[in-house]
Amino acid sequence: MAARMNTLSLLNPSHVSLRPRDSRFSHRPLRFYSSPNPNRRALFCTCSTTNGESFVLTTPLYYVNAPPHMGSAYTTIAADAVARFQRLLGKKVIFITGTDEHGEKIAAAAMAQGSTPLDHCNVISQAYKTLWKDLDISYDKFIRTTDSKHEAIVKEFYSRVLAKGDIYQADYEGLYCVNCEEYKDEKELLENNCCPVHLKPCDSRKEENYFFALSKYQKSLEEALNKNPNFVQPSFRLNEVQSWVKGGLRDFSISRASVDWGIPIPNDRSQTIYVWFDALLGYISALSDEQEQPDLLNAVSSGWPAALHLIGKDILRFHAVYWPAMLMSAGLSLPKMVFGHGFLTKDGMKMGKSLGNTLEPNELVHRFGTDAVRYFFLREVEFGSDGDYSEERFINIVNAHLANTIGNLLNRTLGLLKKNCQSTLVVDSTTAAEGNEFKDNVEKLVDKARMHYENLSLSSACEAVLEIGNVGNFYMDERAPWSLFKQGGTASEAAAKDLVIILETARIIAIALLPVTPSLSWRIYEQLGYSRDQFDAATWVSFFFHTDASTTHHQHLMGDTKWGGLKGGQVMAQPKPVFARIENQTEDVDKGVAVGKTMKSKGKKMKQAQQVAGA
């Protein structure tokens, strides 16, 4: 929640919510209104602040052995929805993503393509940036582990842990999964020493490495997990982590003697730092200012600890056990929460590049559009649990929710307004809804959506917003304003008010769904006659300040999700669909040649076999 702010803090720009450098997310202007009560001096501010405190959230730093897949896209879409919601609350958000570019797999992938490791990393890292742009990802920091500032932070962190006495050298022999970049316990392997994640045999290796004394932090980790049960979410993942810790922690290798592509150990250049001891530090090195000399404490002072790490459940151990212990050793604060989401599956197996069963996010975006992809995966997969993708369900859900429930509600209402009111609102939405319980029902659903967003229940948040659309359509059908207009007189006046009520509902939907479908939300706002600047200035939260003879008070109010945004005399844009229905596609294969056909999805069955994506 946004913290308290006094009137003096409004003069300090460091307290104003920061937005990404993208011009679409420029700083929101402060808007002030005088008090309607002449006996009380008041100040209304539609910006909220956090007194300089940052909300830092991260995706994993994605491994660049191959181009991005739907799993990494899913995590990043979810993180973006959280970031956008927190910005609507007025938080100073620092949304970090990036790429993990060192290690054996990277060197091998580059060699297989006849490329150098750095050239390979440049190509794949740019592919991530391009996809994030296509998916409307509003990240603030993109860190690459090949950045010079990252290497400086890693070496300083390593030296701090070494000085603490938590790094030592020893021989190690064990079974190593190249794809996991991890030594495995035999008890967790499948038949023939196969990795349970990648289903490939592990290599037997013996080498002298540097180790981190993880076992030293057994008790400290147990205490931290007990004192802060929200540290790992969902709660059933906390149980998993506690089980790992209670089962006994083993020191783990943090260097490789046989891998040249990596950051050299500061005190032994014959070895490079192990990928996790390198990559996890990206969450901190990303906070370094581009202009300053890389420095661990300066980076930490720029926003650490992170409020939220969003990760796939397969890397939970590294983030919820290894990472906290490493931070304890270096004397740094632990992140506030690690959230491990589930997998999107195909044929009952986790999707991944190494298994060759990925669903290409680029293809989905180009076929169906950004809003459709974002909405489906956030609405249909309960965040934290596993979920499936099928094209038929994708099309049916997106058409029913975005095209029909939301898009059609707006379009038919604007059509009636154009026909009967010259596209102009006859009264304020507040006046139109006086004595009407419909307004209260909408605001209850807005509160419900906010609660779900705050709890990272993204699917339930989408459901609550969709319910606003459902009650709007029910109200429209029940009131039948098209019939009232034909009656004329007071009936026609009532119908004109009904249209204002429905359009105010659409306006609130646009803001409440903005974290999930930002482009669609803007198209709705544009249809309602707003400028881009007005849309970018929208907030979920605003503050009311007033002073009396002796004290200053503040009241926490809802912002642009509060009923009353539309004003009488406001002119709407010409009606046009804000979300076009998706057409189904089938492929008839004749002699090896695929022939594309299109047909309306309503009442049709797909011929394609079910496909499933993986995170």
C-alpha positions as CSV (number, residue, x, y, z in Angstrom):
1,M,0.0,0.0,0.0
2,A,1.1,3.5,-0.7
3,A,2.5,5.2,2.4
4,R,1.4,8.5,4.0
5,M,2.5,11.7,2.4
6,N,2.2,15.3,3.7
7,T,1.8,18.4,1.6
8,L,5.4,19.3,1.8
9,S,6.4,16.1,0.2
10,L,4.6,17.1,-3.0
11,L,7.3,19.6,-3.6
12,N,10.0,16.9,-3.6
13,P,10.1,15.2,-7.0
14,S,11.9,12.2,-5.6
15,H,8.6,11.2,-4.0
16,V,6.6,11.2,-7.2
17,S,5.9,7.8,-8.7
18,L,8.5,6.9,-11.4
19,R,7.5,5.3,-14.7
20,P,9.6,3.5,-17.4
21,R,11.6,5.6,-19.8
22,D,9.3,4.6,-22.6
23,S,7.3,7.7,-23.6
24,R,4.1,5.7,-23.2
25,F,4.8,5.6,-19.4
26,S,6.0,9.1,-18.8
27,H,5.7,10.7,-15.4
28,R,2.1,11.4,-14.5
29,P,1.3,15.1,-13.9
30,L,0.1,16.2,-10.5
31,R,-3.4,17.4,-10.6
32,F,-4.8,19.6,-7.8
33,Y,-8.3,20.6,-7.0
34,S,-9.5,23.1,-4.4
35,S,-11.8,22.0,-1.6
36,P,-15.6,22.4,-2.2
37,N,-15.8,23.5,1.5
38,P,-14.8,27.2,1.8
39,N,-14.2,26.8,5.6
40,R,-11.5,24.2,5.0
41,R,-8.3,24.5,3.1
42,A,-7.8,21.4,1.1
43,L,-5.6,19.8,-1.5
44,F,-6.5,16.9,-3.7
45,C,-3.8,14.9,-5.3
46,T,-4.4,12.2,-7.8
47,C,-0.8,10.9,-7.5
48,S,0.1,8.6,-4.6
49,T,3.6,8.1,-3.4
50,T,5.7,5.7,-1.3
51,N,8.0,8.2,0.4
52,G,10.8,7.1,-1.9
53,E,10.4,3.4,-1.2
54,S,10.7,1.3,-4.4
55,F,8.6,-1.8,-5.4
56,V,11.3,-4.0,-7.1
57,L,10.1,-7.1,-8.8
58,T,12.0,-9.4,-11.1
59,T,11.6,-12.2,-13.6
60,P,14.3,-14.8,-13.8
61,L,17.3,-13.9,-15.9
62,Y,16.5,-16.1,-18.9
63,Y,19.1,-18.5,-20.2
64,V,20.2,-17.7,-23.7
65,N,21.1,-21.1,-25.1
66,A,18.0,-20.8,-27.4
67,P,15.4,-18.2,-28.3
68,P,12.6,-17.3,-25.8
69,H,9.7,-19.8,-25.5
70,M,6.2,-19.5,-24.0
71,G,7.4,-20.4,-20.5
72,S,9.6,-17.3,-20.2
73,A,6.9,-15.2,-21.9
74,Y,4.3,-16.4,-19.3
75,T,6.5,-15.4,-16.4
76,T,7.2,-12.0,-17.9
77,I,3.5,-11.3,-18.8
78,A,2.6,-12.1,-15.2
79,A,5.4,-9.9,-13.8
80,D,4.3,-7.0,-16.1
81,A,0.7,-7.3,-14.9
82,V,2.0,-7.0,-11.3
83,A,4.2,-4.0,-12.2
84,R,1.4,-2.2,-14.0
85,F,-1.0,-2.7,-11.1
86,Q,1.6,-1.4,-8.6
87,R,2.2,1.7,-10.8
88,L,-1.6,2.3,-10.7
89,L,-1.3,2.3,-7.0
90,G,1.3,5.1,-7.3
91,K,4.3,2.9,-6.4
92,K,7.8,3.7,-7.6
93,V,8.2,0.4,-9.5
94,I,11.5,-1.0,-10.7
95,F,10.7,-4.0,-12.9
96,I,13.8,-6.0,-13.7
97,T,14.2,-8.7,-16.3
98,G,17.2,-9.8,-18.4
99,T,19.3,-12.6,-19.7
100,D,21.7,-15.1,-18.1
101,E,24.6,-15.5,-20.6
102,H,27.4,-17.5,-19.0
103,G,28.0,-21.3,-18.7
104,E,28.7,-24.5,-20.5
105,K,25.4,-24.6,-22.4
106,I,25.9,-21.2,-23.9
107,A,29.4,-22.0,-25.2
108,A,28.1,-25.3,-26.6
109,A,25.2,-23.6,-28.4
110,A,27.4,-21.0,-29.9
111,M,29.9,-23.5,-31.1
112,A,27.1,-25.6,-32.7
113,Q,26.1,-22.6,-34.7
114,G,29.6,-21.6,-35.7
115,S,29.4,-18.4,-33.6
116,T,31.3,-16.9,-30.7
117,P,29.6,-17.0,-27.2
118,L,29.2,-13.3,-27.1
119,D,27.8,-13.0,-30.6
120,H,25.3,-15.7,-29.8
121,C,24.3,-14.0,-26.6
122,N,23.8,-10.7,-28.4
123,V,21.4,-12.3,-30.9
124,I,19.4,-14.2,-28.3
125,S,19.3,-11.3,-25.8
126,Q,17.9,-9.0,-28.5
127,A,15.3,-11.7,-29.3
128,Y,14.0,-11.4,-25.8
129,K,13.9,-7.6,-26.0
130,T,12.0,-7.8,-29.3
131,L,9.5,-10.3,-27.8
132,W,9.0,-8.2,-24.7
133,K,8.2,-5.2,-26.9
134,D,5.7,-7.2,-28.9
135,L,4.1,-8.4,-25.6
136,D,3.8,-4.8,-24.2
137,I,6.3,-5.6,-21.4
138,S,7.0,-2.4,-19.5
139,Y,10.3,-3.3,-17.9
140,D,12.5,-0.7,-16.3
141,K,15.8,-2.6,-16.2
142,F,17.2,-5.2,-18.6
143,I,20.4,-6.7,-17.2
144,R,22.7,-9.0,-19.1
145,T,25.2,-11.0,-17.1
146,T,27.8,-10.1,-19.7
147,D,27.5,-6.4,-18.8
148,S,30.7,-5.0,-17.2
149,K,28.8,-3.6,-14.3
150,H,27.3,-7.0,-13.5
151,E,30.8,-8.6,-13.5
152,A,32.1,-6.0,-11.1
153,I,29.1,-6.6,-8.7
154,V,29.6,-10.4,-8.8
155,K,33.3,-10.1,-8.1
156,E,32.7,-7.8,-5.1
157,F,29.9,-10.0,-3.8
158,Y,32.2,-13.1,-4.1
159,S,35.0,-11.3,-2.2
160,R,32.6,-10.4,0.6
161,V,31.5,-14.0,1.0
162,L,35.1,-15.2,0.8
163,A,36.1,-12.8,3.5
164,K,33.3,-14.1,5.6
165,G,34.9,-17.6,5.4
166,D,32.1,-19.1,3.5
167,I,34.0,-20.1,0.4
168,Y,36.5,-23.0,0.3
169,Q,38.2,-25.2,-2.2
170,A,37.6,-29.0,-2.4
171,D,37.4,-31.9,-4.8
172,Y,34.0,-32.9,-6.0
173,E,32.8,-36.0,-7.8
174,G,29.2,-36.5,-8.8
175,L,26.5,-36.7,-11.4
176,Y,26.1,-33.5,-13.3
177,C,23.1,-32.4,-15.5
178,V,24.4,-30.0,-18.1
179,N,20.9,-28.6,-18.8
180,C,20.3,-27.8,-15.1
181,E,23.9,-26.7,-14.6
182,E,23.7,-28.6,-11.3
183,Y,25.1,-31.7,-9.6
184,K,22.3,-34.1,-8.7
185,D,21.8,-36.5,-5.8
186,E,21.4,-40.0,-7.0
187,K,18.2,-40.4,-5.1
188,E,16.4,-37.7,-7.2
189,L,17.4,-39.2,-10.5
190,L,15.4,-41.5,-12.7
191,E,16.5,-44.8,-14.2
192,N,19.9,-44.7,-15.9
193,N,20.7,-41.6,-13.9
194,C,18.4,-39.5,-16.0
195,C,17.5,-36.0,-14.8
196,P,13.8,-35.9,-13.9
197,V,13.4,-32.5,-15.5
198,H,15.3,-32.9,-18.8
199,L,15.0,-36.7,-19.1
200,K,18.6,-37.0,-20.2
201,P,21.4,-39.0,-18.5
202,C,23.7,-37.0,-16.1
203,D,27.5,-37.0,-16.7
204,S,29.9,-38.4,-14.1
205,R,32.4,-35.7,-13.3
206,K,35.2,-35.1,-10.9
207,E,37.0,-31.8,-10.5
208,E,38.4,-29.4,-7.9
209,N,35.9,-26.5,-7.3
210,Y,35.2,-23.7,-5.0
211,F,32.3,-24.3,-2.7
212,F,29.8,-22.2,-0.8
213,A,29.2,-23.2,2.8
214,L,25.4,-23.5,2.5
215,S,25.2,-26.0,5.4
216,K,26.4,-23.2,7.7
217,Y,23.1,-21.4,7.2
218,Q,20.8,-24.4,7.9
219,K,19.5,-22.9,11.2
220,S,19.3,-19.4,9.9
221,L,17.2,-20.4,6.9
222,E,14.9,-22.5,9.1
223,E,14.3,-19.5,11.4
224,A,13.8,-17.1,8.5
225,L,11.2,-19.4,6.9
226,N,9.4,-19.9,10.2
227,K,9.3,-16.1,11.0
228,N,8.2,-15.1,7.6
229,P,5.8,-17.7,6.1
230,N,5.0,-15.3,3.3
231,F,8.6,-15.5,2.0
232,V,7.7,-18.4,-0.3
233,Q,4.4,-18.4,-2.1
234,P,2.1,-20.1,-2.9
235,S,2.0,-21.6,0.6
236,F,2.3,-25.2,-0.7
237,R,5.7,-24.2,-2.2
238,L,6.8,-23.0,1.2
239,N,6.2,-26.5,2.5
240,E,8.4,-27.9,-0.2
241,V,11.2,-25.5,0.6
242,Q,11.0,-26.2,4.4
243,S,11.2,-29.9,3.6
244,W,14.4,-29.3,1.6
245,V,16.0,-27.3,4.4
246,K,14.9,-29.7,7.2
247,G,16.3,-32.6,5.1
248,G,19.8,-31.2,5.5
249,L,21.6,-28.6,3.4
250,R,24.8,-29.6,1.5
251,D,27.5,-27.1,0.5
252,F,27.3,-26.5,-3.3
253,S,29.9,-25.8,-5.9
254,I,30.2,-22.2,-7.1
255,S,32.9,-22.6,-9.8
256,R,33.8,-24.6,-12.8
257,A,37.3,-25.5,-13.9
258,S,36.3,-26.8,-17.3
259,V,34.1,-23.8,-18.4
260,D,35.9,-20.8,-19.9
261,W,32.8,-18.8,-20.8
262,G,32.1,-17.1,-17.5
263,I,33.3,-14.6,-14.9
264,P,36.8,-15.6,-13.6
265,I,37.1,-16.3,-9.9
266,P,38.8,-13.2,-8.4
267,N,41.5,-15.2,-6.5
268,D,41.9,-18.0,-9.1
269,R,41.6,-17.2,-12.8
270,S,41.8,-20.8,-13.7
271,Q,38.1,-21.2,-12.8
272,T,34.9,-19.4,-13.6
273,I,32.0,-18.6,-11.3
274,Y,29.2,-21.1,-11.4
275,V,26.1,-19.9,-13.3
276,W,23.8,-19.5,-10.3
277,F,26.3,-17.7,-8.1
278,D,26.7,-15.4,-11.1
279,A,23.1,-15.0,-12.4
280,L,21.3,-14.4,-9.1
281,L,23.4,-11.3,-8.6
282,G,21.8,-9.8,-11.7
283,Y,18.8,-8.8,-9.5
284,I,21.2,-6.4,-7.6
285,S,23.5,-5.4,-10.4
286,A,20.5,-4.3,-12.5
287,L,19.9,-1.6,-9.8
288,S,23.3,0.0,-10.6
289,D,23.0,3.3,-12.3
290,E,24.6,3.3,-15.8
291,Q,26.6,6.5,-15.0
292,E,28.1,5.4,-11.7
293,Q,31.1,3.2,-10.9
294,P,29.7,-0.3,-10.2
295,D,29.5,-0.8,-6.5
296,L,27.6,-3.4,-4.5
297,L,26.4,-1.1,-1.8
298,N,25.4,1.7,-4.2
299,A,23.3,-0.9,-6.1
300,V,21.7,-2.1,-3.0
301,S,20.8,1.4,-1.9
302,S,18.9,1.9,-5.2
303,G,16.0,-0.4,-4.3
304,W,17.1,-3.6,-2.6
305,P,15.6,-5.8,-1.2
306,A,13.3,-6.9,-4.0
307,A,9.6,-7.0,-3.1
308,L,9.0,-9.9,-5.4
309,H,10.9,-12.6,-7.4
310,L,8.6,-14.3,-9.9
311,I,10.0,-17.6,-11.0
312,G,9.1,-21.0,-12.4
313,K,8.8,-23.7,-9.8
314,D,11.8,-25.6,-11.3
315,I,14.2,-22.9,-10.0
316,L,12.6,-22.6,-6.6
317,R,15.5,-24.2,-4.7
318,F,18.0,-21.7,-6.1
319,H,15.9,-18.7,-5.2
320,A,14.4,-19.9,-1.9
321,V,17.4,-21.7,-0.4
322,Y,20.7,-20.9,-2.2
323,W,20.0,-17.2,-2.7
324,P,18.9,-16.3,0.8
325,A,21.9,-18.0,2.3
326,M,24.2,-16.2,-0.1
327,L,22.6,-12.9,0.9
328,M,23.0,-13.7,4.6
329,S,26.6,-14.5,4.1
330,A,27.2,-11.1,2.3
331,G,25.3,-9.3,5.0
332,L,22.4,-8.2,2.7
333,S,18.7,-8.2,3.2
334,L,16.5,-11.0,1.9
335,P,13.9,-10.4,-0.8
336,K,10.4,-10.0,0.6
337,M,8.8,-12.8,-1.4
338,V,9.6,-15.6,-3.9
339,F,6.6,-16.7,-5.9
340,G,7.0,-20.0,-7.8
341,H,4.4,-20.4,-10.5
342,G,3.5,-23.6,-12.2
343,F,4.2,-25.0,-15.7
344,L,2.2,-24.9,-18.8
345,T,2.2,-28.5,-20.0
346,K,2.1,-30.5,-23.2
347,D,1.4,-34.2,-23.2
348,G,1.8,-34.0,-19.4
349,M,5.3,-32.8,-19.6
350,K,6.9,-29.4,-18.8
351,M,7.6,-27.5,-21.9
352,G,11.2,-26.4,-22.6
353,K,13.7,-25.9,-25.4
354,S,15.7,-28.9,-24.4
355,L,12.6,-31.2,-24.8
356,G,11.8,-29.7,-28.2
357,N,8.1,-29.2,-27.4
358,T,7.7,-25.5,-27.0
359,L,4.9,-23.2,-28.2
360,E,6.3,-20.2,-30.0
361,P,5.1,-17.0,-28.3
362,N,6.1,-14.9,-31.4
363,E,3.7,-17.0,-33.5
364,L,0.9,-16.6,-31.0
365,V,1.3,-12.8,-30.8
366,H,1.4,-12.4,-34.6
367,R,-1.6,-14.6,-35.1
368,F,-3.9,-13.5,-32.3
369,G,-2.5,-10.2,-31.0
370,T,-0.8,-9.1,-27.7
371,D,-4.0,-8.6,-25.7
372,A,-5.4,-12.0,-26.5
373,V,-2.1,-13.8,-25.5
374,R,-1.7,-11.8,-22.3
375,Y,-5.4,-12.3,-21.3
376,F,-5.7,-16.0,-22.0
377,F,-2.6,-17.0,-20.0
378,L,-3.4,-14.8,-17.0
379,R,-7.1,-15.6,-17.0
380,E,-7.1,-19.3,-17.7
381,V,-4.1,-20.4,-15.6
382,E,-4.5,-20.0,-11.9
383,F,-1.3,-18.3,-11.0
384,G,0.9,-20.7,-9.0
385,S,-0.6,-23.8,-10.4
386,D,0.0,-25.8,-13.6
387,G,-2.1,-25.0,-16.7
388,D,-2.7,-26.1,-20.2
389,Y,-3.0,-24.4,-23.6
390,S,-5.3,-25.5,-26.4
391,E,-5.9,-23.3,-29.4
392,E,-9.7,-24.0,-29.4
393,R,-10.1,-22.9,-25.8
394,F,-7.8,-19.9,-26.4
395,I,-10.0,-18.7,-29.2
396,N,-13.3,-19.4,-27.4
397,I,-12.2,-17.7,-24.2
398,V,-10.8,-14.6,-25.9
399,N,-13.8,-14.1,-28.2
400,A,-16.3,-14.6,-25.4
401,H,-14.6,-12.3,-22.9
402,L,-12.8,-9.6,-24.8
403,A,-14.8,-9.4,-28.1
404,N,-18.3,-10.2,-26.8
405,T,-18.6,-9.3,-23.1
406,I,-16.4,-6.2,-23.1
407,G,-15.9,-5.1,-26.7
408,N,-19.5,-5.5,-27.8
409,L,-20.9,-3.9,-24.7
410,L,-18.9,-0.7,-25.5
411,N,-19.6,-0.8,-29.2
412,R,-23.3,-1.2,-29.1
413,T,-23.6,1.5,-26.4
414,L,-21.6,4.0,-28.4
415,G,-23.8,3.2,-31.4
416,L,-26.9,4.0,-29.5
417,L,-25.3,7.2,-28.2
418,K,-24.4,8.3,-31.7
419,K,-27.8,7.6,-33.0
420,N,-29.8,9.2,-30.2
421,C,-27.5,11.7,-28.5
422,Q,-25.0,12.8,-31.2
423,S,-22.3,10.9,-29.3
424,T,-22.5,13.3,-26.4
425,L,-23.1,12.4,-22.7
426,V,-26.2,14.2,-21.4
427,V,-25.1,14.2,-17.7
428,D,-22.2,13.3,-15.4
429,S,-22.0,9.6,-14.6
430,T,-22.4,10.4,-10.9
431,T,-25.7,12.1,-11.6
432,A,-26.9,9.3,-13.9
433,A,-26.3,6.7,-11.2
434,E,-28.0,8.5,-8.3
435,G,-30.2,6.1,-6.4
436,N,-29.1,3.2,-8.6
437,E,-27.6,0.2,-6.8
438,F,-25.8,-0.8,-10.0
439,K,-23.0,1.7,-9.2
440,D,-22.5,0.0,-5.8
441,N,-22.3,-3.4,-7.4
442,V,-19.6,-2.2,-9.9
443,E,-17.5,-0.7,-7.1
444,K,-17.8,-3.9,-5.0
445,L,-16.4,-5.8,-8.0
446,V,-13.6,-3.2,-8.4
447,D,-12.7,-3.8,-4.7
448,K,-12.7,-7.5,-5.4
449,A,-10.4,-7.2,-8.4
450,R,-8.0,-5.0,-6.4
451,M,-7.8,-7.5,-3.6
452,H,-7.0,-10.3,-6.1
453,Y,-4.3,-8.3,-7.8
454,E,-2.7,-7.5,-4.4
455,N,-2.7,-11.2,-3.6
456,L,-1.3,-12.2,-7.0
457,S,-4.5,-14.0,-7.8
458,L,-4.3,-12.8,-11.4
459,S,-6.9,-15.2,-12.8
460,S,-9.4,-14.2,-10.1
461,A,-8.7,-10.5,-10.8
462,C,-9.5,-11.1,-14.5
463,E,-12.7,-12.9,-13.4
464,A,-13.8,-10.0,-11.2
465,V,-13.3,-7.5,-14.0
466,L,-15.1,-9.8,-16.5
467,E,-18.0,-9.9,-14.0
468,I,-18.2,-6.1,-14.2
469,G,-18.7,-6.6,-17.9
470,N,-21.4,-9.2,-17.3
471,V,-23.4,-7.0,-15.0
472,G,-23.1,-4.2,-17.5
473,N,-24.5,-6.4,-20.3
474,F,-27.3,-7.6,-18.0
475,Y,-28.2,-4.0,-17.1
476,M,-28.2,-3.0,-20.8
477,D,-30.4,-5.9,-21.8
478,E,-32.7,-5.4,-18.8
479,R,-33.1,-1.6,-19.4
480,A,-33.3,-2.0,-23.2
481,P,-32.5,1.7,-23.9
482,W,-33.2,1.2,-27.6
483,S,-36.9,0.7,-26.7
484,L,-36.9,3.6,-24.3
485,F,-35.6,6.0,-26.9
486,K,-38.5,5.1,-29.2
487,Q,-41.0,6.0,-26.5
488,G,-39.6,9.6,-26.2
489,G,-40.2,12.0,-23.3
490,T,-39.0,10.9,-19.9
491,A,-38.3,7.4,-21.1
492,S,-35.9,8.8,-23.6
493,E,-34.2,10.9,-20.9
494,A,-33.9,7.7,-18.8
495,A,-32.4,5.9,-21.7
496,A,-29.7,8.6,-22.2
497,K,-28.8,8.3,-18.6
498,D,-28.5,4.5,-18.9
499,L,-26.0,4.9,-21.7
500,V,-23.9,7.1,-19.5
501,I,-24.0,4.4,-16.8
502,I,-22.9,1.7,-19.2
503,L,-20.1,3.8,-20.6
504,E,-18.9,4.7,-17.1
505,T,-18.8,0.9,-16.5
506,A,-16.7,0.4,-19.6
507,R,-14.3,3.2,-18.5
508,I,-13.8,1.5,-15.1
509,I,-13.3,-1.9,-16.9
510,A,-10.5,-0.3,-18.9
511,I,-8.6,0.8,-15.8
512,A,-9.3,-2.4,-13.9
513,L,-8.1,-4.6,-16.8
514,L,-5.1,-2.3,-17.7
515,P,-2.5,-4.5,-15.9
516,V,-3.6,-7.5,-18.1
517,T,-4.5,-5.9,-21.4
518,P,-2.9,-2.4,-21.6
519,S,-3.5,-1.9,-25.4
520,L,-7.1,-2.9,-25.2
521,S,-7.6,-0.6,-22.2
522,W,-6.2,2.3,-24.2
523,R,-8.5,1.6,-27.1
524,I,-11.5,1.7,-24.8
525,Y,-10.3,5.0,-23.2
526,E,-9.8,6.4,-26.7
527,Q,-13.3,5.5,-27.7
528,L,-14.6,7.3,-24.6
529,G,-13.0,10.5,-25.9
530,Y,-9.9,10.6,-23.7
531,S,-6.4,11.6,-24.8
532,R,-3.3,9.4,-24.4
533,D,-2.0,11.7,-21.7
534,Q,-5.2,11.3,-19.7
535,F,-5.0,7.5,-20.1
536,D,-1.4,7.5,-19.0
537,A,-2.3,9.6,-15.9
538,A,-4.9,7.2,-14.7
539,T,-4.5,5.7,-11.2
540,W,-6.2,3.2,-9.1
541,V,-5.5,5.2,-6.0
542,S,-5.6,8.9,-5.2
543,F,-5.2,10.9,-2.0
544,F,-7.3,13.7,-0.4
545,F,-5.5,16.1,1.9
546,H,-7.1,18.8,4.0
547,T,-6.0,21.1,6.8
548,D,-7.9,22.7,9.5
549,A,-6.7,25.1,12.2
550,S,-4.2,22.8,13.8
551,T,-3.7,19.6,11.8
552,T,-3.3,18.1,8.4
553,H,-5.4,15.0,7.5
554,H,-5.4,12.7,4.6
555,Q,-7.9,10.3,3.3
556,H,-7.2,7.3,1.1
557,L,-9.6,7.3,-1.9
558,M,-10.0,5.3,-5.1
559,G,-8.8,7.0,-8.2
560,D,-9.9,6.3,-11.8
561,T,-11.6,3.1,-10.8
562,K,-14.0,5.2,-8.6
563,W,-17.4,5.9,-10.2
564,G,-17.7,9.4,-11.5
565,G,-15.1,9.8,-14.2
566,L,-17.4,10.7,-17.2
567,K,-18.8,14.2,-17.4
568,G,-21.9,15.6,-19.0
569,G,-21.1,17.2,-22.4
570,Q,-18.2,14.8,-23.0
571,V,-18.0,13.7,-26.6
572,M,-17.4,10.1,-27.4
573,A,-15.4,8.9,-30.4
574,Q,-17.1,7.3,-33.4
575,P,-17.9,3.7,-32.5
576,K,-15.7,1.0,-33.9
577,P,-14.9,-2.4,-32.4
578,V,-12.0,-2.3,-29.9
579,F,-11.4,-6.0,-30.2
580,A,-12.0,-8.0,-33.3
581,R,-13.2,-11.6,-33.0
582,I,-10.6,-14.2,-33.7
583,E,-11.2,-16.5,-36.6
584,N,-10.4,-20.2,-36.3
585,Q,-7.8,-21.7,-38.5
586,T,-7.5,-25.3,-39.6
587,E,-4.9,-26.9,-41.7
588,D,-5.6,-29.6,-44.2
589,V,-2.4,-31.4,-45.0
590,D,-2.3,-32.8,-48.6
591,K,0.9,-34.5,-49.8
592,G,2.9,-32.6,-47.2
593,V,1.5,-29.2,-48.1
594,A,-0.5,-27.3,-45.4
595,V,-3.4,-25.2,-46.8
596,G,-4.7,-22.6,-44.4
597,K,-8.4,-22.0,-44.2
598,T,-10.4,-19.6,-42.0
599,M,-13.9,-19.8,-40.6
600,K,-15.9,-18.2,-37.9
601,S,-15.1,-19.9,-34.6
602,K,-18.7,-19.9,-33.4
603,G,-20.2,-23.4,-33.5
604,K,-17.1,-24.8,-35.2
605,K,-14.7,-27.5,-34.1
606,M,-11.0,-27.4,-34.5
607,K,-9.2,-30.0,-36.5
608,Q,-5.9,-29.3,-35.0
609,A,-4.7,-31.5,-32.2
610,Q,-4.5,-30.0,-28.8
611,Q,-1.3,-28.1,-28.2
612,V,0.0,-27.1,-24.8
613,A,2.6,-24.5,-23.8
614,G,5.1,-24.7,-21.0
615,A,6.7,-22.3,-18.5
